[in-house]
Amino acid sequence: MYGKVYEGIIRSMFLIDEAGFLLEVWYKIHPEKSSQLVKEFLR
């Protein structure tokens, strides 16, 4: 707005296992495709 540059909203998703370890991180995801990303990762 008025020549200012800003990042805006960045959707992110994190997959964490039972022990609390970070397994995967996805940035710039679409909510409709988030479940498909998890399914592909777990195969």
ChimeraX attribute file (.defattr): number of C-alpha atoms within 10 A of each C-alpha:
attribute: neighborCount
match mode: 1-to-1
recipient: residues
	/A:1	5
	/A:2	4
	/A:3	5
	/A:4	5
	/A:5	7
	/A:6	7
	/A:7	5
	/A:8	6
	/A:9	7
	/A:10	8
	/A:11	11
	/A:12	13
	/A:13	16
	/A:14	11
	/A:15	13
	/A:16	12
	/A:17	9
	/A:18	6
	/A:19	6
	/A:20	8
	/A:21	9
	/A:22	11
	/A:23	10
	/A:24	12
	/A:25	10
	/A:26	13
	/A:27	10
	/A:28	10
	/A:29	13
	/A:30	11
	/A:31	11
	/A:32	7
	/A:33	9
	/A:34	13
	/A:35	10
	/A:36	10
	/A:37	12
	/A:38	15
	/A:39	9
	/A:40	8
	/A:41	10
	/A:42	6
	/A:43	5
